[in-house]
Amino acid sequence: EAQVTQNPRYLITVTGKKLTVTCSQNMNHEYMSWYRQDPGLGLRQIYYSMNVEVTDKGDVPEGYKVSRKEKRNFPLILESPSPNQTSLYFCASSPGTYHGYTFGSGTRLTVV
Amino acid sequence: GNSVTQMEGPVTLSEEAFLTINCTYTATGYPSLFWYVQYPGEGLQLLLKATKADDKGSNKGFEATYRKETTSFHLEKGSVQVSDSAVYFCALIPVVGDYKLSFGAGTTVTVRA
């Protein structure tokens, strides 16, 4: 089944403790992206990648890192999480601009 | 810049009612346009798309037509069901070769039996 898989689905952590949210797609898509969804703010892009080793900042990149060492994987790294990073995170992938993005099921992160 | 404006919700309807959610956009060139749906507790699913002027996207009884002259992509369904209760997002990717999907704020739709 074609899909984008994120893990974990739920995560509660403490301020300052490094964490990684994994994202993997099995569709051989070129583009991958991370979004966060917050009440009243909608969906905002954090980082995107156009291909292996090619990444760039989205609208709200502060406090996040990404890497794209393999085409299928695009992990989101929070080096020192803070409570304002409590949010619902989505990974997405796309083969190109005419096709839209396929989204993962989301990761609900709580930083206390 | 590129942006999407959706009608504000929430929208509450009775079953079998007609649904319209307005969406207008601002973009240079000819963007690809999308509607996504988010059911409670789930991720976003692509509902339909249109990639050029006058294209009509359709899926699951929903339709939207790409209107370049009015820069609009309104979502419609003729007879809604309780299972259509969800948040609906209008979105665009601005130009060929661009990769950024820009979303509207989302419209919450509740359908009552």
Boltz contact constraints between the chains, C-beta under 6 A:
constraints:
  - contact:
      token1: [A, 31]
      token2: [B, 99]
      max_distance: 6.0
  - contact:
      token1: [A, 42]
      token2: [B, 103]
      max_distance: 6.0
  - contact:
      token1: [A, 42]
      token2: [B, 105]
      max_distance: 6.0
  - contact:
      token1: [A, 42]
      token2: [B, 106]
      max_distance: 6.0
  - contact:
      token1: [A, 43]
      token2: [B, 103]
      max_distance: 6.0
  - contact:
      token1: [A, 48]
      token2: [B, 99]
      max_distance: 6.0
  - contact:
      token1: [A, 50]
      token2: [B, 99]
      max_distance: 6.0
  - contact:
      token1: [A, 97]
      token2: [B, 32]
      max_distance: 6.0
  - contact:
      token1: [A, 97]
      token2: [B, 93]
      max_distance: 6.0
  - contact:
      token1: [A, 97]
      token2: [B, 96]
      max_distance: 6.0
  - contact:
      token1: [A, 97]
      token2: [B, 98]
      max_distance: 6.0
  - contact:
      token1: [A, 98]
      token2: [B, 32]
      max_distance: 6.0
  - contact:
      token1: [A, 98]
      token2: [B, 51]
      max_distance: 6.0
  - contact:
      token1: [A, 100]
      token2: [B, 34]
      max_distance: 6.0
  - contact:
      token1: [A, 100]
      token2: [B, 46]
      max_distance: 6.0
  - contact:
      token1: [A, 100]
      token2: [B, 49]
      max_distance: 6.0
  - contact:
      token1: [A, 101]
      token2: [B, 101]
      max_distance: 6.0
  - contact:
      token1: [A, 103]
      token2: [B, 43]
      max_distance: 6.0
  - contact:
      token1: [A, 103]
      token2: [B, 44]
      max_distance: 6.0
  - contact:
      token1: [A, 104]
      token2: [B, 43]
      max_distance: 6.0
  - contact:
      token1: [A, 105]
      token2: [B, 43]
      max_distance: 6.0
  - contact:
      token1: [A, 106]
      token2: [B, 43]
      max_distance: 6.0
